[in-house]
Structure formats: C-alpha cells, structure tokens
C-alpha cells in the first residue's frame, strides 16, 4: 500500500523567541540569528528532497521554507498557523506570571483558553483540517514526500493527537529547523485519522569517504 511521507519541521528563530516573548498568531520574520542558524543546519544535516512544502502562512515559516527548500514550491495552509494567544501575545513570562488567568492557562485543559485567544481543543480541530487538506492534496497530486513548516505548539499537538505510537506532547518538542518524519497511507488516514511517527528529521549527514583523505 502506498505511503505518503511528510517531514514536519519547526520554523527558525525570531527576535521574540530570543527575548522569551510569547508570539502565536503575531506575524514576525526570522531574526538574523535565526536565518543564520538555519543555513548552518543545512551544512550540518541532510534535509530531505521533497516535492512540495506546505507552510503556515506566517512569515517566520514561509522564510524558513525558502531557506531550507529554496527550489521547491511553497503552499501556505492557513490552519497550520500557531495558537492564538489572545492577551498573552507579545508578553514575556515575567509580565504574565502574576496574572491569575495566565496561571490557570498554563495548568492546562483542552477547553482552557487565554483571554480573547484560542483553546487547545479549537487548535486541534483546525490541525485536523490542515492535515486532511495536506494529505488529500498529496494523494490527488501523487506526491509521495513533502515537507510541512509550522510551529512548535502545532507540531507537539499534531503528533500527540494523531500520531502512532502515542507520546506525551511534552516529549515531542523540537528545536528550530528540526522536527519529525511521519508516514500515512490512505487507509490509515481515512479509517483512523492517524499517521505513523517514523523518527526525527532532518537526518545526520553520512560522511563522504573521499573527504576523509
């Protein structure tokens, strides 16, 4: 049975990430440091050759796609955007730690949302929509290996909710420009709304024997 592979990768670092500031739906670009780190990782790791890149529409993801996959078509998928953090957007932990609503939010709960923001339950529903859109498009187009550039919170939620085997979302964090490889078949997705987690992505480079001499 035909399998469809997706390399799911986190965007590069932004200035807000460097400063420890919460950004969800806020549309910020990569920082100079973030772009340089991605370029360095391309030298350190083997990123896969893919047929298409599906990306969150936010600039930090589009710019990441353009660096990691410069010659590959990039298709924005709106539902791959990060969680809407409402009143917590553009604030640091130090600014929020004394707020009762913030402490309630970090204690968890799928229906718990930041003020004027989005709950995990709502985010999970649109992640399903995004996955379905991507998988159906790959199947209809005959694309067997694509990449997905999105956000850390989206990746951990996506893999914990729809991935097999089952993992705690806290174990599914990934660094900037890094992520996981997944594979899905038509039967697996249409019958179970699930995919298989294969491992980490990108891959360690295999040394070239000629370079050792």
N, C-alpha and C positions, 0 to 999 in steps of 0.2 A: 504494500500500500504506500502511495506517495506521501512523503513527509515534507513539510514546509518549515524551514529553519528561520528564526529571527534572532539577530544579535541585538539585545536590548541594552542600550548604553546611556549613562548619565551625562548630562551636559558638562561643559567646563566651568571653571570657577569664575565668579563675578566679584566685583568690588564689595557688594553686600555680603557675600559669603566670607570674604576675607575679614570683614569687620564684625561678623557674627550677628548680622541683621536678618530678620525674617523676611523673605520675599516669596510670595506664592504666585498670584496672577500678575504681580508687578512686572512690567516688561523692561528688563535691563540687559545690556550687552555683556559679553565676556569682558573681563579685565585683561589688561596687557599680560599680567602674570598667568591668567587662566589660558589665554591663547598660546603663550609660550610653553606652558606645561603640556598642552595637547600635542603641540609639534614635537616636543621631546618624547612623549609617549609613542608617537608614530615611529620613532627611531628605536625605541626600547622594545616594543611589542609588535606582533603581527596582527593588524586589523584585517578582518575578512574582506574578500571581494564580494560585493553584493549587487543585486540587480536594481534595487531601489531603496531609498531612505525615507521612512515615514517619521515625521518630526512633530513635536509640539510646535505650535505657531509662535511661541515666544522667542525673542531674538537670541537668547543665550543658547537655545537648542539649534536654531537654524544656523547660527555661526559655527557651532560645534560640528554640525553635519558638513558644512562647507570646508572645514579644516580636515576632518577625518576621511571624508569621501568626496574629494574635490571634483571628480569627474562623473559623479553619479546623480541621477535625478532625485530631487528632494520634494516630497509631497507633504505639506502641512496637514495635520489632523487635529482639529480643534479640541477634541475630547482628551488629547494627551497633555493638555496644559496642567500646571501644578495646582494643588489645592488652593482655593480662595481663602485666605487667612483673615479676611474682613478687617476689623480694627487692629489686628496684630501685625498687619503688613507694615514693613519698613520700620519696625521697632526691634530693639535688642532685648535679650533675656533680662538684662539689668533693669530695663524700663518696665518690663511686664511682671517681674517676679512677685511684686506685692499686690498684684490685681487678683481678686478672688475668681473672676471669670477665666483668667489665664490658668490658674492652678487647677480649676475644675476641668478645663480643656485638656491639659497635659496628663491628667489622671486617666483619660481615655473614655471609651464609649462610642460606639459606631454612630449614634444619633446626636452626639455632643458636637456642637459647632462653635467656632469663635463668633463673637458678636458681628452680625452682618456678613458672616462668612459661610463656609460650606462644611457639611459634616462628612465623616469618612464614608457613611452609607451613600450619600449623594455622589461622592467621588468614585466609589466602587461601581456605581451604576453607569457612570459615563466611561470608566475604564473598560467595562464590558462592551459598551458601544464602540469604543475605539478599537479594541481587539477584534471585534466582529467585522468592522469595516476593513481593517488591515488584512485579516485572514481571508475574507471573501475576495478582496481585490487581488491578493496573491494567487488564489486558486483560479479566478477567472482569467488572470493575465498569464498564468503558467509560470510564475516567478517562484523559484524553489529556495532562494536565500536572500533575505532583505535585512536591513538594519532598522532599528527604531531608536530615535534620540528623544529622551524625555527627562523627567525629574526624579530625584531620589525617592521622594514620597510616593510617587506614582509607581516606580519600579518595585519597591518593597510590598506595596499593597497589591499590585498586579500578580506578583509571583506567589504571595501567601494565599490569595483568594482563588486563583485559577490554576496555579502550578502544581505538578506532582513530581516527586513526593511533597508532602506538606511540611512547611517550615514555619517557625515563628517569624513574623515580619521583622523583629529586632535582629535576626541573624542574616537578613537579606540587604543590608546596607552596602553601598559601593562607593568607591572614590570617584572623583571627577574623571570623565572619559573612560570609565570602566563599567562593567556590567555582567550580564549573564547571557548564555546561549540557550534558547528554547527550541523545541520542535513540536509540531502539531500535525495531525492528519485530519482529513475531512470528517471521518467517522468520530474521532475523539472530540473534536470541537462541536459538531452538530448534535452528538448524543449526550455529551457530558459537560460541555463548555469548559474544557480543561486542556492543558498542554503539558508536556514533559520538560522539566528543567534538566539540561544536559551538563551544565557547569559554568565556569567563569569565562568571560570574554573581555578583552582580546586575549590572544594566545601568546605564550612565551616564544620568543624567536628561537628557531633552531639554528645553531651555529653553522656557518658555512665552513666546511673543512679546508677550503682553499685559503681562507682568511687567517688560518692558524699558522701558515708558513710564510 
